[in-house]
Protein backbone atom coordinates (compact mmCIF):
# COMPACT_ATOMS: atom_id res chain seq x y z
CA UNK A 1 0.00 0.00 0.00
CA UNK A 2 2.87 2.37 0.77
CA UNK A 3 4.37 1.60 -2.64
CA UNK A 4 1.07 2.27 -4.43
CA UNK A 5 0.65 5.57 -2.56
CA UNK A 6 4.17 6.62 -3.55
CA UNK A 7 3.43 5.94 -7.24
CA UNK A 8 0.51 8.37 -7.22
CA UNK A 9 -3.24 8.25 -7.94
CA UNK A 10 -2.79 6.37 -11.23
CA UNK A 11 -1.73 3.33 -9.19
CA UNK A 12 -4.77 3.24 -6.91
CA UNK A 13 -5.48 -0.46 -7.46
CA UNK A 14 -7.60 -2.61 -5.10
CA UNK A 15 -5.57 -4.62 -2.61
CA UNK A 16 -6.65 -8.26 -2.29
CA UNK A 17 -6.04 -10.10 1.01
CA UNK A 18 -5.93 -13.84 1.50
CA UNK A 19 -4.12 -16.71 3.20
CA UNK A 20 -3.78 -19.44 0.57
CA UNK A 21 -4.70 -22.98 1.67
CA UNK A 22 -4.86 -21.98 5.34
CA UNK A 23 -6.00 -25.46 6.37
CA UNK A 24 -9.27 -26.78 7.71
CA UNK A 25 -11.39 -26.61 10.83
CA UNK A 26 -10.28 -24.43 13.70
CA UNK A 27 -6.66 -24.04 12.54
CA UNK A 28 -7.62 -22.77 9.08
CA UNK A 29 -10.02 -20.25 10.54
CA UNK A 30 -7.52 -18.95 13.09
CA UNK A 31 -4.79 -18.51 10.45
CA UNK A 32 -7.21 -16.70 8.13
CA UNK A 33 -8.49 -14.43 10.91
CA UNK A 34 -4.96 -13.44 11.95
CA UNK A 35 -3.57 -12.96 8.45
CA UNK A 36 -6.55 -11.14 6.95
CA UNK A 37 -8.21 -9.59 9.99
CA UNK A 38 -5.09 -7.86 11.32
CA UNK A 39 -4.66 -5.99 8.02
CA UNK A 40 -8.36 -5.11 7.81
CA UNK A 41 -8.15 -3.69 11.34
CA UNK A 42 -5.31 -1.45 10.11
CA UNK A 43 -7.58 -0.14 7.35
CA UNK A 44 -5.81 -2.09 4.58
CA UNK A 45 -7.49 -4.24 1.97
CA UNK A 46 -10.32 -3.92 -0.53
CA UNK A 47 -11.27 -7.54 -1.20
CA UNK A 48 -10.67 -10.76 0.73
CA UNK A 49 -10.62 -14.49 0.07
CA UNK A 50 -10.62 -17.12 2.79
CA UNK A 51 -8.95 -20.22 1.35
CA UNK A 52 -9.57 -23.43 3.30
CA UNK A 53 -8.81 -27.03 2.45
CA UNK A 54 -12.56 -27.70 2.65
CA UNK A 55 -15.49 -27.41 0.27
CA UNK A 56 -15.57 -23.84 -1.09
CA UNK A 57 -19.05 -22.93 0.28
CA UNK A 58 -17.64 -23.20 3.81
CA UNK A 59 -15.28 -20.31 3.06
CA UNK A 60 -18.12 -17.84 2.52
CA UNK A 61 -19.40 -18.16 6.08
CA UNK A 62 -15.92 -17.51 7.45
CA UNK A 63 -15.56 -14.39 5.25
CA UNK A 64 -18.92 -13.06 6.44
CA UNK A 65 -18.11 -13.66 10.11
CA UNK A 66 -14.65 -12.10 9.76
CA UNK A 67 -15.99 -8.94 8.12
CA UNK A 68 -18.72 -8.60 10.75
CA UNK A 69 -16.12 -8.48 13.54
CA UNK A 70 -13.88 -5.77 12.06
CA UNK A 71 -16.07 -2.79 13.10
CA UNK A 72 -16.16 -4.17 16.66
CA UNK A 73 -12.36 -4.42 16.82
CA UNK A 74 -11.54 -1.02 15.32
CA UNK A 75 -11.97 2.56 16.47
CA UNK A 76 -14.15 3.56 13.52
CA UNK A 77 -17.39 2.60 15.25
CA UNK A 78 -16.56 4.27 18.58
CA UNK A 79 -18.14 7.73 19.11
CA UNK A 80 -15.53 10.52 19.40
CA UNK A 81 -12.75 7.96 18.77
CA UNK A 82 -10.28 10.69 17.79
CA UNK A 83 -10.59 12.22 21.27
CA UNK A 84 -9.94 8.98 23.14
CA UNK A 85 -6.53 8.33 24.70
CA UNK A 86 -5.56 4.69 24.14
CA UNK A 87 -3.45 2.78 26.69
CA UNK A 88 -1.55 0.81 24.03
CA UNK A 89 0.07 1.32 20.63
CA UNK A 90 -1.30 -1.28 18.18
CA UNK A 91 1.77 -0.86 15.97
CA UNK A 92 4.36 -1.59 18.66
CA UNK A 93 4.86 -4.73 20.72
CA UNK A 94 6.52 -5.15 24.08
CA UNK A 95 6.30 -8.48 25.81
CA UNK A 96 4.31 -8.28 29.02
CA UNK A 97 6.57 -9.20 31.93
CA UNK A 98 5.11 -11.77 34.34
CA UNK A 99 6.49 -13.96 37.12
CA UNK A 100 7.14 -17.63 36.43
CA UNK A 101 4.62 -19.93 38.11
CA UNK A 102 3.95 -23.67 38.15
CA UNK A 103 0.91 -25.05 36.34
CA UNK A 104 1.69 -28.61 37.43
CA UNK A 105 4.62 -30.36 39.08
CA UNK A 106 6.28 -30.69 35.67
CA UNK A 107 5.00 -27.65 33.74
CA UNK A 108 5.69 -23.95 34.36
CA UNK A 109 4.35 -20.84 32.63
CA UNK A 110 4.96 -17.11 32.63
CA UNK A 111 8.36 -15.45 32.78
CA UNK A 112 10.52 -16.73 29.92
CA UNK A 113 8.53 -19.96 29.52
CA UNK A 114 6.99 -20.83 26.15
CA UNK A 115 3.24 -20.84 25.50
CA UNK A 116 1.37 -23.61 27.31
CA UNK A 117 -1.84 -25.28 26.16
CA UNK A 118 -4.70 -25.76 28.63
CA UNK A 119 -7.94 -27.65 27.92
CA UNK A 120 -11.13 -28.40 29.82
CA UNK A 121 -11.44 -31.74 31.57
CA UNK A 122 -14.00 -32.89 29.01
CA UNK A 123 -11.59 -32.19 26.16
CA UNK A 124 -8.71 -33.83 28.01
CA UNK A 125 -10.66 -37.05 28.52
CA UNK A 126 -11.33 -37.18 24.78
CA UNK A 127 -7.80 -36.47 23.52
CA UNK A 128 -5.64 -38.08 26.23
CA UNK A 129 -5.96 -41.67 24.88
CA UNK A 130 -4.82 -40.45 21.44
CA UNK A 131 -1.64 -38.67 22.60
CA UNK A 132 1.57 -40.56 21.86
CA UNK A 133 4.49 -40.35 24.35
CA UNK A 134 6.61 -38.52 21.74
CA UNK A 135 3.94 -36.02 20.67
CA UNK A 136 5.38 -32.52 20.16
CA UNK A 137 2.07 -30.73 20.75
CA UNK A 138 -0.29 -31.80 23.50
CA UNK A 139 -2.38 -30.28 26.31
CA UNK A 140 -0.24 -29.57 29.36
CA UNK A 141 -2.83 -28.80 32.02
CA UNK A 142 -6.54 -29.13 32.80
CA UNK A 143 -8.42 -25.88 33.39
CA UNK A 144 -10.49 -27.15 36.31
CA UNK A 145 -7.32 -28.13 38.21
CA UNK A 146 -5.64 -24.71 38.01
CA UNK A 147 -7.90 -22.61 40.29
CA UNK A 148 -7.80 -19.70 37.83
CA UNK A 149 -9.15 -16.35 39.07
CA UNK A 150 -11.88 -15.32 36.57
CA UNK A 151 -12.47 -11.59 36.00
CA UNK A 152 -15.08 -9.55 34.12
CA UNK A 153 -12.95 -6.72 32.68
CA UNK A 154 -16.03 -4.69 31.65
CA UNK A 155 -16.64 -3.97 35.33
CA UNK A 156 -14.45 -2.25 37.89
CA UNK A 157 -12.48 -4.76 39.92
CA UNK A 158 -9.67 -4.88 42.40
CA UNK A 159 -7.68 -8.05 42.81
CA UNK A 160 -6.35 -9.07 46.18
CA UNK A 161 -4.87 -12.24 44.75
CA UNK A 162 -1.14 -12.81 44.78
CA UNK A 163 0.86 -11.62 41.79
CA UNK A 164 1.60 -15.26 41.00
CA UNK A 165 -2.12 -16.08 40.66
CA UNK A 166 -3.20 -17.08 37.14
CA UNK A 167 -6.09 -14.90 35.90
CA UNK A 168 -8.41 -14.99 32.89
CA UNK A 169 -11.57 -13.40 31.47
CA UNK A 170 -14.79 -14.78 32.84
CA UNK A 171 -16.97 -16.76 30.42
CA UNK A 172 -20.02 -14.94 29.08
CA UNK A 173 -18.43 -11.47 28.84
CA UNK A 174 -20.20 -9.79 25.85
CA UNK A 175 -17.01 -8.87 23.98
CA UNK A 176 -14.83 -10.49 21.31
CA UNK A 177 -12.08 -12.48 23.00
CA UNK A 178 -9.27 -10.21 21.75
CA UNK A 179 -10.98 -7.04 23.00
CA UNK A 180 -11.81 -8.62 26.36
CA UNK A 181 -8.24 -9.75 27.03
CA UNK A 182 -6.82 -6.40 25.93
CA UNK A 183 -9.11 -4.72 28.45
CA UNK A 184 -8.11 -7.18 31.18
CA UNK A 185 -4.38 -6.59 30.57
CA UNK A 186 -4.87 -2.80 30.52
CA UNK A 187 -6.78 -2.79 33.82
CA UNK A 188 -4.26 -5.10 35.49
CA UNK A 189 -1.51 -2.73 34.36
CA UNK A 190 -3.44 0.21 35.82
CA UNK A 191 -3.58 -1.64 39.14
CA UNK A 192 0.15 -2.31 38.94
CA UNK A 193 -0.39 -6.08 38.65
CA UNK A 194 1.54 -8.38 36.32
CA UNK A 195 -0.35 -11.63 36.94
CA UNK A 196 0.12 -14.26 34.21
CA UNK A 197 -2.98 -14.32 31.97
CA UNK A 198 -4.57 -17.50 30.62
CA UNK A 199 -5.94 -16.75 27.14
CA UNK A 200 -9.12 -18.40 25.86
CA UNK A 201 -10.12 -18.83 22.23
CA UNK A 202 -13.79 -18.15 23.06
CA UNK A 203 -15.84 -16.65 25.88
CA UNK A 204 -19.15 -18.34 25.10
CA UNK A 205 -18.59 -21.81 26.53
CA UNK A 206 -21.82 -23.66 25.74
CA UNK A 207 -22.22 -27.46 25.56
CA UNK A 208 -23.41 -27.60 21.95
CA UNK A 209 -22.29 -29.88 19.10
CA UNK A 210 -19.11 -28.73 17.39
CA UNK A 211 -19.60 -27.09 14.01
CA UNK A 212 -16.51 -26.82 11.78
CA UNK A 213 -17.75 -23.38 10.69
CA UNK A 214 -17.93 -22.17 14.30
CA UNK A 215 -14.72 -23.12 16.12
CA UNK A 216 -15.87 -21.23 19.24
CA UNK A 217 -18.24 -24.15 19.85
CA UNK A 218 -15.21 -26.30 20.68
CA UNK A 219 -13.31 -24.55 23.51
CA UNK A 220 -9.53 -25.07 23.61
CA UNK A 221 -7.68 -22.72 25.93
C-alpha positions, 0 to 999 in steps of 0.5 A: 500500500505504501508503494502504491501511494508513492506511485501516485493516484494512477496506481490506486489499485484494489488490494486483495487479502488472503491466506492461501490454503490456510487449512481446515477446521479451527486451525484454518479459521484462526490462520485466516483471521490473523492474516486477513483480519489484522490488516483489515483492522489497520484499514488495509485491503479492498477484497478478501478471500478465505482459502480453506482445504474444505469445500468452497461454500464453507469459506463464505461463512468464514468471510462473512463472520470475519468482516462482521467483527472488524467494526467491533475491533476497530476505532471507527465505530466508537463515538468521538474515537479521535478524542480517546486516549488509548493505553496501548500502541497497536503498531508496537509490541513489548512483551508483558513481563510476568512472574514464572509460576507452576501449572503442574509439578512438571509444567511452568508458565509465565516469565521466559517460559513458552506458551502452554496449552490448557484444555477443559477436563471434558476435552482432556478425557477425549484427547488423552488416549490419542496422545503418543508419548513422543507427541510434540504438541499436547495439552499440558494442564486441565483448566479445572485443576488450576484454580484460575481467578476469573475476571469480568474486565467490563466492570471495575475490579480490584484483585487481592490475589497474589501476583503469582495467581493465574487470571483470565476473562470470565466466560459470558463477557459480551465482547470479542475475545481479543478485545476482552483480554486487551481490556483485562491486561490494561486494567491489570496494568493500571492496578500495577499487577503483572499476573500471568494471563490465561488466554481463551479462544472463546468466551461463550462456553456452551455445551453444543455440538461442534460445528466446523464453521464455528470453532468457538463451539469447541473450547480449547484454551 
